[in-house]
Amino acid sequence: MMTGFFQQPKFNVKTGLWEQTMVSHITGAPPLSDDMKAQLTPEQQKKMADAMAASNASAAQPPHTTRVCMSQDKMDRGFAEEANRPGCTQTVVTNTPTVLEVRQECSNPAGKMVITLHYKALNRETVTGKTHFEMTRAGQTMVSDGTIQGKWISDSCGDVK
């Protein structure tokens, strides 16, 4: 008879240097802070919000490629930094050999932010994913949805953190 705890297999991709390309599309205007609102008339606020929304809707953000060093510990934490930000909670929603989904929520008196990352391992050296970001402040919401393409580069991260 086996005793103890059965541990579910975790996201099964190679550790080391990865290259990620993200493409995102933003809808809605970035919420204005109370300080910014105080300096603008309601008409100016609406004009600024409409112009930003039109600009965001007209074009997706250009692809953004970065290199990241992925350790097993970093993946187990759902890519969270060592020290969580005040007012934020992070939850690893799913962590299986082929799917890693992480949700982070941050709240403070100025507003709320929710980020969801969903990665799918196609094999140990290739991942795809989706991002979802929402920021709400003073009754305004900005949403950004994106896609991620990741490929493993090397066992060694070199100078990349």
C-alpha positions, 0 to 999 in steps of 0.5 A, spaced: 500 500 500 502 506 498 502 512 503 503 519 502 501 525 497 501 524 490 503 530 486 500 532 480 505 532 474 507 540 473 508 544 466 513 540 462 517 544 458 525 545 458 528 550 463 533 555 461 533 561 455 526 562 452 524 567 447 517 569 447 513 574 442 507 577 444 502 581 440 496 584 443 490 588 442 488 594 446 480 596 447 478 602 451 482 608 454 487 607 459 483 609 465 485 616 468 488 618 475 484 622 479 490 627 479 489 627 471 482 628 471 482 634 476 486 638 470 481 636 465 474 639 464 469 633 462 469 635 455 476 634 455 476 627 458 471 625 453 475 627 448 482 624 450 478 618 452 475 617 445 481 619 441 485 613 445 480 608 444 480 610 436 487 609 436 487 603 440 482 600 436 485 602 429 491 597 430 494 591 434 500 593 438 506 591 434 509 584 436 514 584 442 519 579 443 523 578 449 528 573 452 527 570 459 530 565 463 525 560 466 527 556 472 523 550 474 521 554 481 519 560 476 514 556 473 512 552 479 510 559 482 506 561 475 512 566 473 511 570 479 516 575 482 519 573 489 516 578 492 509 579 491 506 587 490 502 589 496 495 589 494 496 583 489 494 576 489 496 570 484 493 564 483 496 558 479 489 556 476 492 550 472 499 546 472 499 540 468 504 537 463 501 541 458 497 547 461 499 552 465 494 558 467 496 563 472 491 569 474 493 575 478 489 580 481 491 587 484 486 592 488 487 599 491 483 605 492 485 607 485 482 601 482 483 594 480 487 590 475 486 583 473 491 579 469 490 572 466 496 568 462 494 561 459 500 557 456 500 551 452 506 546 451 506 544 444 512 540 446 518 541 451 521 546 446 515 550 444 509 554 447 503 558 445 499 562 449 494 567 451 494 573 455 488 577 458 489 584 462 484 588 465 485 595 468 479 599 471 479 606 475 474 611 476 469 607 472 473 606 466 476 600 463 482 598 459 482 591 456 488 588 452 488 581 449 494 578 446 497 571 444 504 568 446 509 564 441 515 561 445 521 557 443 526 554 447 533 557 445 538 554 450 540 550 457 544 556 459 541 563 460 547 567 460 546 574 462 538 574 461 534 574 468 
